[in-house]
Amino acid sequence: MTLWPGVDRPPRTIIAYDVSAATLDVKGEQVAVGTRTGDVSLSSASTGALERARPGKVGGHSSAVRAMAFSARGRWLATAADELRVWTF
């Protein structure tokens, strides 16, 4: 997945497979990615480096992540699959 952080910075590649949903936090510092297998990960928008991950089998989702959104202050991340989850990273 490629992220374009703005006209004054070069694109960043984020290593992600089977992406089914993605969202950027309000500050543009982190990008959350959900996969078809239910995994949820958080990466740095400036470097593309993986910061945290929640595998589907250990607490992600049991089905594809269909939607996700950060809260207005970026403290929580809501993800939706067959169920809804709210994460604090």
C-alpha positions as CSV (number, residue, x, y, z in Angstrom):
1,M,0.0,0.0,0.0
2,T,1.4,3.5,-0.8
3,L,0.7,6.5,1.3
4,W,1.1,10.1,-0.1
5,P,1.7,12.3,3.0
6,G,1.5,15.6,1.1
7,V,3.0,17.6,-1.8
8,D,6.2,18.4,0.2
9,R,7.0,14.8,1.1
10,P,7.7,11.7,-1.0
11,P,5.2,8.7,-1.0
12,R,5.8,6.0,1.6
13,T,5.2,2.3,1.1
14,I,3.5,0.5,3.9
15,I,3.9,-3.3,4.0
16,A,0.4,-4.7,4.1
17,Y,-1.3,-7.6,2.4
18,D,-5.0,-8.3,1.6
19,V,-6.0,-4.8,2.7
20,S,-9.8,-4.4,3.1
21,A,-9.9,-1.1,5.0
22,A,-7.5,1.7,5.9
23,T,-7.6,5.1,7.7
24,L,-5.3,7.9,8.6
25,D,-5.4,9.6,12.1
26,V,-6.3,13.3,12.3
27,K,-2.7,14.4,12.8
28,G,-1.6,12.4,9.8
29,E,1.0,10.5,11.9
30,Q,-0.4,7.0,11.9
31,V,-2.2,4.8,9.4
32,A,-4.4,1.9,10.5
33,V,-4.9,-1.1,8.1
34,G,-7.4,-3.9,8.3
35,T,-7.2,-7.1,6.3
36,R,-9.5,-9.6,4.8
37,T,-8.3,-12.1,7.5
38,G,-9.3,-9.8,10.3
39,D,-5.9,-8.4,11.3
40,V,-5.5,-4.8,12.4
41,S,-2.2,-3.0,12.3
42,L,-0.9,0.5,13.0
43,S,2.0,2.0,11.0
44,S,3.9,5.3,11.1
45,A,2.7,7.5,8.2
46,S,6.1,9.2,7.9
47,T,8.3,6.0,7.8
48,G,5.8,3.2,6.9
49,A,7.2,1.2,9.8
50,L,4.8,-1.2,11.6
51,E,4.1,0.0,15.1
52,R,1.6,-2.4,16.4
53,A,-0.5,-5.3,15.1
54,R,-3.4,-7.3,16.4
55,P,-3.7,-10.7,14.6
56,G,-7.2,-12.0,13.9
57,K,-6.6,-15.1,15.9
58,V,-5.4,-13.3,19.0
59,G,-7.9,-10.4,19.3
60,G,-8.4,-8.9,15.9
61,H,-11.6,-9.9,14.0
62,S,-12.8,-13.3,12.9
63,S,-13.7,-11.9,9.4
64,A,-12.6,-9.2,7.0
65,V,-12.3,-5.7,8.4
66,R,-14.9,-3.6,6.5
67,A,-14.5,-0.2,8.0
68,M,-12.3,1.7,10.5
69,A,-12.0,5.2,11.9
70,F,-9.9,7.0,14.5
71,S,-11.6,9.1,17.2
72,A,-11.4,12.9,16.8
73,R,-8.4,13.1,19.2
74,G,-6.8,9.9,17.8
75,R,-7.0,8.1,21.1
76,W,-9.2,5.3,19.9
77,L,-9.6,3.3,16.7
78,A,-12.9,1.7,15.9
79,T,-12.9,-1.3,13.5
80,A,-15.9,-3.1,12.1
81,A,-16.1,-6.6,10.6
82,D,-18.9,-9.0,11.7
83,E,-18.5,-7.3,15.1
84,L,-17.4,-3.8,16.2
85,R,-14.2,-3.3,18.2
86,V,-12.7,-0.2,19.8
87,W,-8.9,-0.2,20.4
88,T,-6.6,2.0,22.4
89,F,-3.0,1.8,21.1
